Amino acid sequence: MMLGFSFMASCKPSKEEVLTMPEEWFEMNSYLKIGENGVVTIYTPNPEFGQNVKTSMPMLVAEELDLDWSKVIVDQAPYNAELYGMQFTGGSRGIMSRWESLRMAGATAKQMLKETAAKTWEVPASEITTDLGVLYHKASDRSITYGEIASSASGMPVPENVKLKEVKDFKIIGKSHKNVDGKNIVTGKPMYAMDHKREGMLIAMIEHPPAFGMTFKSVDAEAIKAMPGIIDVFPIKTYHEDYEKGGFDVNAFPELVAIVGKSTWEVMNAKKRLKVEWEPRGEYTETINGWRGKTTNSIPGAMENTTGHLSKMEELASKPGKVVRKDGNPEQAFKNATKVIERSYSAPFLAHNCMEPMNAFAHVQGDKVYIAGPLQAPGMIEPAIIARMGIPSENIEIEMTRMGGGFGRRAYSHYMLEAALISQQVNAPVKLMYTREDDMTNGIYRPAYTATYRAALDQDNNLTAIHIKAGGVPESPLFADRFPAGAIDNYLAEEFSIDSNITIGAFRAPRSNFMAGAEQSFLDEVATEMDKDPIALRLEMLERAQNDPVGEKNDYDAARYASVLELVRDKSNWSNSSSNANRGVSAYFCHNTYAAHVLDLSIEDGKPIVDKVCCAIDCGIVVNPDAAINMAEGGIIDGVGNALYGEMTFEDGVPQKKNFDKYRMIRMREAPKQIDVHFVQNEINPTGLGEPPFPPIFGALANAMYKATGVRQYSQPFLGDKQVLG
Amino acid sequence: MASYKININGKEHELEVDGTTPMLWVLRDHVQLTGTKYGCGIAQCGACTIHLDGVAVRSCSMPISAVGDKSITTIEGLSEDGTHPVQQAWLAHDVPQCGYCQAGQIMSASALLKDNPSPSDAAIDSAMSGNICRCGTYTRIKAAIKTAANS
């Protein structure tokens, strides 16, 4: 049933060094096994990229099973859709989608143990209680540990209609627990795919075209094959030409050159000397079977420039877009307006820049494939492997290694397939590694976006209409049914998109990561024009949306949205802040969670310094509080960094930044000095935190910068390569 | 190809590699010490940080031919089983998210504290700003360094 060999077998999780390992394990279900000495292994189903579900998902199982958390070991479950369902990490959906099923896994196992004890003691199972891995029959003063009874309980039929605990009875959920991989991380244990070592393993790298719009023509392999340590050089086609791609099979460069050698440095040297001829790819059509159905797109052939993107976006922003939603009579409201405020916002392409570059370890032996790598969606790459290599699912083993960051990029795991193809070609285990330059110039970027907001104010300074026109290269960021839709009588939302051959993909809170900043900066400006407190304005609008909503499809709960604003107002001492504080506020709802920030800024030698961020979040029940705070801090710091510095530009299709010397990342000295995170306390089923704290920070920063400098920020990055403002 | 005798984590290693090979790849490919990470290859991200006679250096940009008699310490050799105060502080503050940068962060931090046992915020910023954390654990890293300094 369970599991193939894991290369990590030689690296034991830290708890094992403190706990005594059992002599025998008894499987209760695919999520857990109990040792005869009471130590329990829980399998965490989803791949891990720093959001720490590797700790919080097992906590759900342990809670219902009434375990002693100090006796729990966590192992990564293998990829097995039959046993674990959709093992997808992304969309901030992990805990939310497994909240019931993981608890049920613990609860059914507990019931099996209870029924076994009941049989042994000849008492009703309902009289048996459990606590910290022990079963009790209080009436007869008997007890037995899970370990002692596990062998009898294992293999029992899985009980039905098992009840889950009430929130008030939680002992593990809602308490902070340390990262189960903490010790391994701080001692440098091998955990990432690039840490693999196997007998006969070769190192591989790829070379892709230098520009979007180019493709492989020919390569002079012989010169390179003669270099020290080099085994082979050959082109590979990642997908067959007639393969119908899925939504995650994004790939700018259909044909790559692979270099295979004995050591990384030797292959890197060979790569530097590689002479490849590239040629224009020309226009082509692509059919994608995405989650919105099958679409056929025409991809333009010209090499693109950032200046071209900007002028095209400007051109389309001045023309009517595709109307997505219209409430009331916005045209009339604007015609009758005493004042119209119109502002345009823009943000560039962004590279994900995961710290661990794209890579995978693969070993193809005949018709058997083993691939270990950092990926968010094993279920999405498997069909591509099956189609490309003609190998059936049962012969494919995918190990989900710990990812050195994901941010959406690792949902597009073409590198897994590339590693397998290279391994197959050289008939050896292969570790494929992208250099930072390969990674940063390979695309699957966050798109370039623009949005124009217009607000109509009547003679009494009431807000009577809002008009949004949003667009991007190559997709629109618009969410027409989000706030402020529903809060305003006259509302018009339009969008446009511009075709491009630059590949894009999900980037931490797709589309929201731009719209939130634009929207929340605009609302701040509208509040200033209306001479209203920015929080008060939002709360007024939300009150309207709650009591008398406009339209039926409003994609937010106005009461919950208002409560995070009230919480951040209170916790940041908003109403009593001293006049020295340059503060900006922003709030947003995305990926099922509400987040609001108040950001305090000062200027030192022309540099913006984020002194403090006060953050309020409603994500329902908080499973692991300190880990949740870590996620909020991370999203905030990531947002400040991308708002100030994040930018990818193009000239003749060539990405202009290849490494961190040119692509500026936020560093320790620029990080907020203090971050306070507060959670709304409720018993709503948990929702995610990977993405929601990220979008609103852009607006909070822009609004604080206005307070500090008198200048509004409309175009990201706010600082870019400049060292100082102005 | 040349022969080099290098002291790594208190052990002498005899290595037959090209003299230009950066220590990062010597460690990862030839000595099987994979705790030191590759992030950029141009000394811009700090993921490859090791100690050379106790001083933090970026191993991606340090060829084996430049090491000579000096001792190299990697994350694996920083302490016996994670007991270095910096490692202990990292666990106390539950610092890591994805974890990929953390070996480099810990090596930079431990070198800082060896040199400056009671660093100011500005000194921490200065010493640590060569280490990128993409996940944004900077506030925790700073707090952990202060805890380690006080322990």
Interface residues (C-beta under 8 A of the other chain):
Chain A: S14 E17 F49 G50 Q51 N52 S176 K178 N179 D181 G182 K183 I185 V186 T187 G188 K189 P190 M191 Y192 M194 D195 K197 I203 P228 S263 T264 W265 E266 M268 N353 C354 M355 E356 P357 R402 M403 G404 G405 G406 F407 M433 T435 R436 D626 A627 N630 M631 E633 G634 G635 I636 I637 D638 G641 N659 F660 D661 M665 I666 R667 M668 R669 A671 P672 K673 Q674 I675
Chain B: M1 V17 D18 T20 T21 P22 W25 R28 D29 H30 Q32 L33 T34 G35 T36 K37 Y38 G39 C40 G41 I42 Q44 C45 A47 T74 I75 E76 S79 D81 G82 Q87 W90 L91 D94 P96 Q97 C98 G99 Y100 C101 Q102 A103 I106 D121 I124 D125 S126 M128 S129 G130 N131 I132 C133 R134 C135 G136 T137 Y138 T139 R140 I141 K142
